[in-house]
Amino acid sequence: MIIILAGYFYKSVYFAVSVIFGGFSPIRAPDTAGRRKVFKLSRVPDYISGILRTLETAGFRALLVGGCLRDMLLDRPVHDWDIATSARSHDIISQFPKTVRTGERFGTVMVVTSEGTAEVTTFRSDGTYSDGRRPDSVAFVSDLYEDLKRRDFTINAMAMGEDGALVDPYGGREDLERQVIRCVGDPAARFSEDALRMFRALRFSAQLGFEIDADTMAAIEKCAGLCAALSAERVRDETEKILLSERPERAGTALSLELYQGRIKDGALTDGKLRRLAALPREAGLRWCAFCALLFAENLIHSPSDFLREIRLDTKTVRDGADGVKAAQEPLPESWADIKRLLAEQGIQAVRCAAAAEKALRDTNALETVSDVLESGECFSVRQLAITGDDLTECGFKKGILLGNTLKALLAYVIENPQDNRRELLIELAQKIRL
């Protein structure tokens, strides 16, 4: 009995001391076993290691954090490097010859080297989020654990120093192995701070192929109404990343959870049709058009052009996407000649968008056929004719309607007879047309 009581007393004292002096969050005790794990940093560029060493040598803590660490542990490509440090902005600036103040309010400085850049941010604790987007205030702290506990998901709440030791207080490494997206702490609190995190959960699920933790998903369902306050640009960016992933059906999950508050009518899209988008090239314009075609077919939007415009896509994507959805209301032609005529009338991207929309709607191979036509090099525009307007004027044609109509007639002939797109033959045909 004495031994049991002593053990209980020791654990209680250890936890209290760790919370007060170690900065451990009472939400979940730190994964001390995980913190002892050491990983090889062979994938870390020399310039990143150099930034870490410079700050450590100057007496500050400096560790890799966030997406770069997550992707490195998953053996995925790392595009952006983020470092968290106990150094303040002025300390960071004093240690490196070239820096850029990219987010002074949040303690972020970009360190620029000849090999690349890194975002270096002071450990911080966030205040309240009255606008559901950014903290009203931030407090710079010296405790790494305070910085990690403000982050969205466990897989983004890890840190690793230049020595390769992993700091993982919330079980992010385990969640990577389990392939689970789970919030740090109370999911509802995380989503109340920033509603975009609900889209981010679906986006990470789509990009990584992970499932969403049951409590986290329940909180998304509960907090979905908060998305009404999100800007169209933020919704667009996250949706586009979902559509460009290998699991575009997660956009359908967002629909069923009513995350697109006020932008799309209540309804649902089947995963089967949305999965067809994964077979399309990873081009934003094509996948937006295909997504829009499904929304329009299910009467979830009134107008493709209005929806694409309201989601703040650029003018060309709006035009090509809307034209593509319109053209895809009927099956695209199968013959090469008809496809070339359509290319001449609508333009390349509009026809490719229409073929992508048809893939989503009817699962045809129209886009492959269009690609084959384009790759063949066969003529479908006046610019591709082996003859120009100048050639015709040299043959006695006057500039004007007749010349233009002659070029159109030659194009119509070449579309049907691609092998005859030769200068001498077209000049001879043009002379016959003039007669």
Secondary structure, 3 states (H helix, E strand, C coil): CHHHHHHHHHHHHHHHHHHHHHCCCCCCCCCHHHHHCECCCCCCCHHHHHHHHHHHHCCCCEEEECHHHHHHHCCCCCCCCEEEECCCHHHHHHHCCCEEEEEHHHCEEEEECCCCEEEEEECEEECCCCCCCCCCCEEECCCHHHHHCCCCEHHHCCEEECCCEEECCCCHHHHHHHCEECECCCHHHHHHHCCHHHHHHHHHHHHHCCEECHHHHHHHHHHHHHHHHCCHHHHHHHHHHHHCCCCCCHHHHHHHCCCCCCCCCCCCCCHHHHHHHHHCCCCHHHHHHHHHHHHHHCCCCCCHHHHHHHCCCCHHHHHHHHHHHHHCCCCCCCCHHHHHHHHHHHCHHHHHHHHHHHHHHHCCCHHHHHHHHHHHCCCCCHHHCCCCHHHHHHCCCCCCHHHHHHHHHHHHHHHHCHHHCCHHHHHHHHHHHHC
